[in-house]
Amino acid sequence: MENNSSGSCSSGGGDRQRTPLSRVVSDCVRRWFQETLKEAKAGDLSMQVLVGQMYFNGYGVPQDAHKGPLAFYPFAAVIEPV
């Protein structure tokens, strides 16, 4: 086993730049928002609520306290009243 005193892992792949974890997580969150929005537009009530929460908290999208609670109302036409 190779002892690497610098504390970084050696993959033997040359001089590849590492992507900061914060950038990876941010990209995943943005993609999650887009997938959630797609499902919300398709009529999934749970995803509509989640989209509203994501807007309200700024998770995967710029925070918008005014848009958050209202984000899923445009999709409400898909839902039939009980």
N, C-alpha and C positions, 0 to 999 in steps of 0.2 A: 504494500500500500504506500502511496506517495504521500510524503509529509509536506504540506503546503503551509509555510509559516505566515503567509500574508492573510490567511483566513478566508480566502476565496476558493471556490471549487474549480478544478481544472477539468474541462471537458475534452481537451485535446483538439478542439475545433478552431484553433487560431485566435485571432483578435476580434471576437464578436462582441458588440456592445450589448450590455444588459439593459433590459427595459426596466425602469423603476416600478416597483410593485404598485405604487399609487397610481401610475398611469394604466397598468393592467386592470386594476380594480375599477378605476373610473370608466374605462372602455366597457368592461363587463356590465356595469350599472347602466350605462347609456343603452347598450344593446338590450338589456332586460326591460328598460322602459319602452323601447320601440316594440318589442315582442308583446308586452303587456298592453300597449296602446292598440296594437293590431287585434288582439283578442277582445278588447273592450269595444272596438268599433264593430266587431262581428256579433256583439250582443251579449257577451259574457258579463253578467252582473257583478260577479266577484272582481273581475278585472277592471270594470268601470270604477268600482270603489277604490281599488288599488291605485289606479291612475290618478284619481283625486288626491289620495294620500301622498303619492309621489310628487305631484305638483306642489302640494301644501308644504311638504318637508324639503323640497329641492333635491330629491333623490333620483338621479339620472337625467334631470332636467333642471333648468334654472328655477329657483324657488319663486313661487307666485302665490302669496297668501289669498289673493282675491280669486284667482283661477282655480286653485286647489279644490275648495268645496264644490265648485260648479263644474269641474272638469268632466264629470260623467253625465251631466244633464243632457247634452246633445244626443247621447245614445239612448236616452230614456224612451224615445219614440218606439224603439224596438221592443220594449218591455210592455206587456199587456197588464192593465190594472187587475187586481184580484177582486 
